[in-house]
Amino acid sequence: MPDRRIVVVYDTKEGHTRSIAKHIAERVHAAGFEARVFEASAPPVNLDGAAGVIVGGSIHVGKHGKHLVRFAKTYREQLERAPAAFFSVSLAATRTDAEHQAEAARLVNEFEQATGWRPELTACFAGALPYSKYNFLVRFIMRRISKKEGGDTDTSRDYVCTRWDEVDAFTDSLLGRVRS
């Protein structure tokens, strides 16, 4: 019987990318597959035999996290043997204009260059502004950036900017590749 296991690996700082990874896992499970979710800092020992792999991480200070980069470098050969996809989470992807979308795509390209892994499928998802999880300095900086970009500036609450229909379409696209 073929392996029905889809592995979802993520890297997060404030936790929103974990929420996206869990949402993906729920969709995978609803499609009849077994979803296994791991943090990039504590990945599975072996990806061989998995029906598919989805890897994702957030952008902080213009880069994906070191655990995510290390994971992709370490598991690159295994990622290339299975249907595999990569998603990047950033505030650049919050805006839908060409300039911001190009910036989000550039960050994915930099990840590919740094790791040597070229996923079959990539996506850029809008992230979150979890002001309540930031320390004073980060909250101040993020508020200034958000204000400059025309975003949310009320630091008394958190904002989720993710377009969940895009996450679902990305997941469904990988599942389609797994099925064929």
N, C-alpha and C positions, 0 to 999 in steps of 0.2 A: 504494500500500500504506500503511495507517495506521501512524503512528509507534508503535513498541513500546517506547519509552523511558520509564522511570520514573525521575525524578530524586529523589534522597534528599539533603537538605541538613541538616546538623547543626551544633551549637555545643557544645563540651565544654571542661571545665577540666582534669580529671584523666584523661580518656580513656574513661570508661565509656559516655558517650552515643555516642562513635564506635563502640564495640562493639555497641551496640544498632542503630545505623545500618547497620553491616556485616551484622548478622544479618538485618535487614529486606531489604537488598540481595540476600543469598543466597536468601531466600524468594521475592523478586520474580523472580530469575533462574530458580529452580526452577519457577516458574509459567509460564515461557516468554517473559518480558519481558527487555529489556535494562535493567540497573540501572546508573545513574551516580551516584556518591557524591561530594559536595563539602562542604567546610567552609563555614560561613556567612561566614567572613572572606574567602573566595576563591570566590564562587559562579560558576555558569555565566553567560555573558553574556546568554543568552536562554532562557526557559522555554517560549516559544510552540511549540506543536506537540507538546509532551511528552504522552504518554498519561496521565500522572499525576505528582503531586509529593507527597512526604512530607517534612515539615519537623519538626525536633525539637531540643530543647535542655534543658540542665540548669538547675536552680535553685541559685543561690549567694547567700547573704545575702538571701534572700527575693525574688530577681528572676531573670529570664532574662537571658542575656548580651547586651551591647550589639550584638555582631555579628549575633546572631539577630534582635533587634528591628529593626536597620537593614535586614537582608535582607528581612524581611516588609514593612516600609514601602516599600522600593524596588521590590519585585517584586509588590506587592499585586494590581495589575490582572492580571498574568499568572497569579498563583495563583488568582484568581477565574475564569479562563477554562478551567481544567482541573480534573478531579477532584483535590482536594488535601486533605491531612490534616495534622494537627499533633499531636505528642506532646511531653509535658513529663516530665522525669525529676527526681524529688525523693525525699528521705527521708520526706516527709509521706505519699507514696503507698505507703510500705513497710507501714504499718499499714492494716488493712482496716476499722477502725471508722468510723462516720459522721463523727465530728469530723475525723479526719485526711483522709478522702476529700474532705470539704468544703473543707479547707484547700488540698489539691492542686488542686481544681477552681477555687478562688478565684484561684490563681496563673495558671491558664490564662486565666481571664476578664480578669485584669489585663494579660496579654500581648495579648489581643484588643483591649482598650481602648487600649493604647499604640500598637498598629500599625494599627488600623482594619481588620484582616483577620479575617474570620469563616470559618474553615475548615469544610468540610462534615462533617468527622469529627475528633474529638479524643480523646486518651487520656492518662492519667496513669500513668506507669510508676514502679515502685520503683527507686531508684538503687543506689548502692554506697557502702560505707565503705572507701575505699582508704587506710587509715591509713599505709601505707608511702610514699604520695605526698605526705602532708601535712608541713609543717614542724612544729617543736615546738609552737608556739602553736596552730596550727589543729588538730593532733592532740589537744591538751589540750582545746580547746573542743568538738570533735566527740565526744570520748569522754564529756564531761560531758553533752552533749545526748543522746547515745545512752543513757547510763545513766539519765537522767531519763525517757526514753521507754521504758525497758525493753528496749533494744537491745543489740547486741554492744559489748563494751568492751575486749576483748583487742587492744591496739594492736600486737601483734607479728604480726598477720596482717590481710589485707584481706577484706572481706565483699561478696559480690554478692547483692543482695536482689531483683533483677529476676525477675519471674515470666514466663518466656519464652513460655509458652502464651498470655499476654495480648498479648505483642508479635506473635505469630503471628496471633492472631484479629484484631487491629487491621490488620495488613498484608493479610490475606485480605479484610477488609471493604473496604479501598480497592481491591484488585484486582477485587472484585465490581463496584464502581462503574465501574471502568475498562472492564470487559468489557461492561457494559450500555449 
